Amino acid sequence: MDARQYPTSDATYGAYAKHISPGKVALFRQLDLHLVMGEREGSIFTDAYTGDRLYNCHCNGGVFNLGHRNAKVLDAVREAFDSVDIGNHHLVSGLRASLAERLSATTGGELPGVIFGVGGGEAMDLALKAARGVTGRQGVVSAKGGYHGHTGLAVAAGDPEYRTPFGPNLPGFVQVPFDDLDALEAAVGDTTAAVLLEPVPATLGMPIASGGYFRSVGDIVRRAGHHGRGTDRSWKDRIDVVLPAARRRPRHPRHRQGFERRRLPDQRDDDDTGGAVLFRAVAARASVDVRRS
């Protein structure tokens, strides 16, 4: 497929501004950036009009964590489309069950329930709805400067930069500084349904939490659950892993506390699960029923 759908780079930018994102085009032109992505493979892509070969150090936030057009991924996708398609979600599928089983296995089987989606925001909305439904509570606590998606509940939990243009925020959403246990403990209470935290918040500048931070987060939310008022439902902590642990998990052992299998959150949202065909998934403990339909 020819990436040069228009005669020039400037014409491509003009069409993109008219039909997709005038703001992005305005920013790129301000930066004197005329790049149009063309052929790509591995860690390199080519400008469609100049032919310049460039290393993709951005990698689309980790979407191409296996490289552009990874041969094994492409072969698997082609092989699948020789005999199947997207399927029908109203019917039972052994292939879908097998994939869910393999995703669950990455948690040591502690998060057996899986539901698939097409976008990170959709997965986040589903996780928040499940947390609210299970706990009977409405409060959501997240970190300042974080990003969880642009859909309804997801954008409400994100940084004001992403939600202010759409009007007043939804009630029940509170933000605290990342890696601040005192602030988190003050914010979590008997109306809290979920706590959302990225292990390494990209939009906050990739800070690394202090050793033991996530373990302490788990302790805080479990204490809040055991002492909740007006409900006999145990509070379920929700740690939002927007980016898969394999891609943006802290490497140093002292930063990994809270990621051990015995300390897994009740739900996990894996974003950009594949390097060629994207999908998202929410994995949950058996006590968190996200699969009624």
C-alpha positions as CSV (number, residue, x, y, z in Angstrom):
1,M,0.0,0.0,0.0
2,D,1.4,3.3,-1.1
3,A,1.8,5.8,1.8
4,R,1.8,8.7,-0.7
5,Q,-1.9,9.1,-1.0
6,Y,-1.4,12.8,-2.0
7,P,1.1,14.3,-4.5
8,T,3.2,16.2,-1.9
9,S,3.9,16.2,1.9
10,D,2.2,19.6,2.1
11,A,-1.0,18.3,0.4
12,T,-1.0,15.4,2.9
13,Y,-0.8,17.8,5.8
14,G,-3.6,19.8,4.3
15,A,-5.9,16.8,4.0
16,Y,-4.9,15.6,7.5
17,A,-5.8,19.1,8.9
18,K,-9.1,19.2,7.2
19,H,-10.3,15.7,8.0
20,I,-8.3,14.4,11.1
21,S,-6.5,16.9,13.3
22,P,-5.9,20.6,12.5
23,G,-4.2,21.1,15.9
24,K,-1.6,18.4,15.2
25,V,-0.8,19.9,11.8
26,A,-0.6,23.4,13.2
27,L,1.9,22.2,15.8
28,F,4.0,20.2,13.3
29,R,4.2,23.2,10.9
30,Q,5.2,25.5,13.8
31,L,8.0,23.0,14.5
32,D,8.9,23.0,10.8
33,L,8.2,19.3,10.8
34,H,7.0,17.8,7.4
35,L,7.5,14.2,8.1
36,V,5.0,11.7,6.7
37,M,5.5,8.1,7.7
38,G,6.1,5.7,4.8
39,E,7.6,2.2,4.6
40,R,8.6,0.7,8.0
41,E,10.2,-2.4,9.3
42,G,11.8,-3.2,12.7
43,S,13.0,-0.1,14.4
44,I,13.2,2.0,11.2
45,F,10.7,3.9,9.1
46,T,11.1,5.9,5.9
47,D,9.7,9.4,5.2
48,A,7.2,8.8,2.4
49,Y,8.3,11.9,0.4
50,T,12.0,12.5,1.2
51,G,13.1,8.8,1.5
52,D,14.9,9.6,4.7
53,R,15.4,6.6,7.0
54,L,14.7,7.3,10.6
55,Y,15.0,5.3,13.9
56,N,11.7,5.2,15.7
57,C,12.8,6.0,19.2
58,H,9.2,7.0,20.2
59,C,7.7,3.7,19.1
60,N,4.2,5.1,19.6
61,G,4.4,4.9,23.3
62,G,5.2,1.2,23.1
63,V,2.7,0.0,20.6
64,F,5.5,-1.3,18.4
65,N,7.3,-2.9,21.3
66,L,8.1,-5.8,18.9
67,G,9.1,-3.4,16.1
68,H,7.3,-2.3,13.0
69,R,5.8,-5.2,10.9
70,N,7.4,-7.9,13.1
71,A,7.7,-11.0,10.9
72,K,6.3,-13.4,13.5
73,V,3.4,-11.2,14.3
74,L,2.5,-10.7,10.6
75,D,2.8,-14.4,9.9
76,A,0.5,-15.2,12.8
77,V,-2.1,-12.6,11.6
78,R,-2.0,-13.8,8.0
79,E,-2.3,-17.4,9.1
80,A,-5.3,-16.5,11.3
81,F,-7.1,-14.6,8.5
82,D,-6.7,-17.6,6.2
83,S,-9.4,-19.4,8.2
84,V,-11.1,-17.0,10.7
85,D,-12.2,-13.4,11.0
86,I,-13.2,-11.1,13.9
87,G,-15.9,-13.6,15.0
88,N,-19.3,-13.0,16.6
89,H,-19.2,-12.0,20.3
90,H,-22.7,-13.5,20.8
91,L,-21.3,-17.0,20.3
92,V,-18.8,-19.2,22.1
93,S,-15.2,-19.1,20.7
94,G,-12.5,-21.5,21.6
95,L,-9.9,-19.2,20.2
96,R,-11.1,-16.3,22.3
97,A,-11.1,-18.5,25.4
98,S,-7.6,-19.8,24.7
99,L,-6.3,-16.2,24.3
100,A,-8.0,-15.2,27.6
101,E,-6.4,-18.2,29.3
102,R,-3.0,-17.3,28.1
103,L,-3.4,-13.7,29.3
104,S,-4.6,-14.9,32.7
105,A,-1.6,-17.2,32.9
106,T,0.7,-14.1,32.9
107,T,-0.9,-13.3,36.3
108,G,-0.3,-16.8,37.7
109,G,-4.0,-17.4,37.2
110,E,-4.9,-14.9,39.9
111,L,-6.9,-12.8,37.4
112,P,-8.9,-15.4,35.5
113,G,-11.6,-13.3,34.1
114,V,-10.9,-11.5,30.8
115,I,-13.0,-9.2,28.6
116,F,-11.6,-7.8,25.4
117,G,-12.0,-4.3,23.9
118,V,-10.8,-2.2,21.0
119,G,-9.4,0.8,22.9
120,G,-7.6,1.6,26.1
121,G,-10.3,4.1,27.2
122,E,-13.0,1.5,26.7
123,A,-11.1,-1.0,28.8
124,M,-10.6,1.6,31.5
125,D,-14.3,2.5,31.5
126,L,-15.2,-1.2,31.9
127,A,-12.8,-1.6,34.8
128,L,-14.2,1.5,36.6
129,K,-17.8,0.3,36.0
130,A,-16.9,-3.1,37.4
131,A,-15.2,-1.6,40.4
132,R,-18.2,0.6,41.1
133,G,-20.6,-2.3,40.6
134,V,-18.7,-4.7,42.9
135,T,-18.2,-2.2,45.7
136,G,-21.4,-0.2,45.5
137,R,-19.2,2.9,45.8
138,Q,-18.6,5.8,43.4
139,G,-15.3,7.4,44.3
140,V,-12.2,7.1,42.1
141,V,-8.7,8.2,43.2
142,S,-6.0,8.7,40.6
143,A,-2.6,10.4,40.3
144,K,-2.1,14.0,39.1
145,G,-0.6,14.2,35.7
146,G,-1.7,10.7,34.7
147,Y,-3.5,9.6,31.5
148,H,-6.1,6.8,31.3
149,G,-7.8,7.5,28.0
150,H,-10.2,10.0,26.4
151,T,-13.5,8.2,27.0
152,G,-16.0,9.2,29.7
153,L,-14.8,7.6,33.0
154,A,-11.3,7.3,31.7
155,V,-10.9,11.0,30.9
156,A,-12.5,11.9,34.2
157,A,-9.7,10.2,36.0
158,G,-7.0,11.8,34.0
159,D,-5.1,15.1,34.1
160,P,-7.3,18.3,33.7
161,E,-5.4,19.1,30.5
162,Y,-7.3,16.2,28.8
163,R,-10.8,16.8,30.3
164,T,-11.2,20.5,30.9
165,P,-12.2,21.2,27.3
166,F,-15.3,19.0,27.7
167,G,-16.8,20.9,30.7
168,P,-17.1,20.1,34.4
169,N,-15.7,16.9,35.6
170,L,-17.9,14.0,36.8
171,P,-18.4,13.8,40.6
172,G,-16.5,11.4,42.7
173,F,-13.1,11.8,41.0
174,V,-10.1,12.9,43.1
175,Q,-6.4,13.2,42.2
176,V,-3.4,13.1,44.4
177,P,0.4,13.4,43.7
178,F,2.1,10.3,42.5
179,D,4.3,8.5,45.0
180,D,2.7,10.4,47.9
181,L,1.3,7.8,50.4
182,D,0.1,10.3,52.9
183,A,-2.0,12.1,50.2
184,L,-3.4,8.8,48.9
185,E,-4.3,7.6,52.4
186,A,-6.1,10.9,53.1
187,A,-8.1,10.6,49.8
188,V,-9.1,7.0,50.1
189,G,-12.2,6.4,52.2
190,D,-15.4,4.5,52.6
191,T,-16.8,6.0,49.4
192,T,-13.8,5.0,47.3
193,A,-14.5,2.3,44.6
194,A,-11.1,2.4,42.8
195,V,-7.6,3.6,42.8
196,L,-5.9,4.0,39.4
197,L,-2.1,4.2,39.2
198,E,0.3,3.6,36.3
199,P,3.5,1.9,37.4
200,V,5.5,4.4,35.4
201,P,3.3,7.4,34.4
202,A,4.4,8.4,30.9
203,T,2.6,11.8,30.7
204,L,4.1,12.7,34.1
205,G,7.7,12.3,32.8
206,M,8.4,8.6,33.6
207,P,8.9,9.0,37.4
208,I,9.8,5.8,39.3
209,A,7.9,5.3,42.6
210,S,9.8,4.8,45.8
211,G,10.5,1.2,46.9
212,G,7.5,-0.3,48.5
213,Y,5.1,2.3,47.2
214,F,2.7,-0.1,45.4
215,R,2.7,-2.6,48.2
216,S,1.7,0.3,50.6
217,V,-1.0,1.4,48.2
218,G,-2.5,-2.1,48.4
219,D,-2.4,-2.0,52.2
220,I,-4.1,1.4,52.2
221,V,-7.0,0.4,50.0
222,R,-7.5,-2.9,51.8
223,R,-7.7,-1.2,55.1
224,A,-10.3,1.2,53.7
225,G,-12.3,-1.7,52.4
226,H,-12.4,-3.6,55.7
227,H,-13.6,-0.4,57.6
228,G,-16.1,0.8,55.1
229,R,-19.5,2.0,56.3
230,G,-22.9,1.1,54.9
231,T,-21.9,-1.9,52.8
232,D,-21.1,-5.5,53.4
233,R,-19.1,-5.7,50.2
234,S,-15.3,-5.8,50.6
235,W,-13.7,-2.9,48.8
236,K,-11.7,-4.0,45.7
237,D,-8.6,-2.0,45.0
238,R,-8.0,-1.2,41.3
239,I,-4.5,-0.5,40.1
240,D,-4.6,0.6,36.6
241,V,-1.7,-0.8,34.6
242,V,-2.3,1.2,31.4
243,L,0.9,-0.1,29.9
244,P,1.7,-3.9,30.0
245,A,4.2,-4.8,32.7
246,A,6.5,-6.4,30.1
247,R,7.0,-3.1,28.4
248,R,7.1,-0.4,31.1
249,R,7.7,-2.4,34.3
250,P,10.4,-1.0,36.6
251,R,13.5,-3.1,36.0
252,H,15.3,-2.5,39.3
253,P,14.2,-5.0,42.0
254,R,13.6,-2.3,44.6
255,H,11.0,-0.7,42.4
256,R,9.1,-3.9,41.7
257,Q,7.4,-4.2,45.1
258,G,3.7,-4.4,44.5
259,F,4.1,-6.2,41.2
260,E,4.6,-9.7,42.7
261,R,1.9,-12.1,41.9
262,R,0.7,-12.3,45.4
263,R,0.1,-8.6,45.4
264,L,-1.7,-8.2,42.1
265,P,-4.5,-5.7,41.8
266,D,-8.1,-7.0,41.5
267,Q,-8.2,-5.8,37.9
268,R,-5.5,-5.1,35.3
269,D,-5.9,-3.1,32.1
270,D,-3.4,-4.1,29.5
271,D,-3.0,-1.4,26.8
272,D,-1.6,-2.1,23.3
273,T,-1.4,-5.9,23.8
274,G,-0.2,-6.6,20.3
275,G,2.3,-5.0,17.9
276,A,0.3,-5.3,14.7
277,V,-3.4,-5.8,15.4
278,L,-4.2,-3.7,18.5
279,F,-6.7,-4.8,21.2
280,R,-7.1,-4.1,24.9
281,A,-8.2,-6.4,27.7
282,V,-9.2,-6.2,31.3
283,A,-8.3,-9.1,33.6
284,A,-10.0,-9.5,36.9
285,R,-10.2,-11.7,39.9
286,A,-13.0,-14.2,40.0
287,S,-14.8,-12.0,42.6
288,V,-15.0,-9.1,40.1
289,D,-17.5,-10.2,37.5
290,V,-16.7,-8.2,34.3
291,R,-18.1,-10.9,32.0
292,R,-21.8,-11.0,32.5
293,S,-22.5,-10.5,28.8
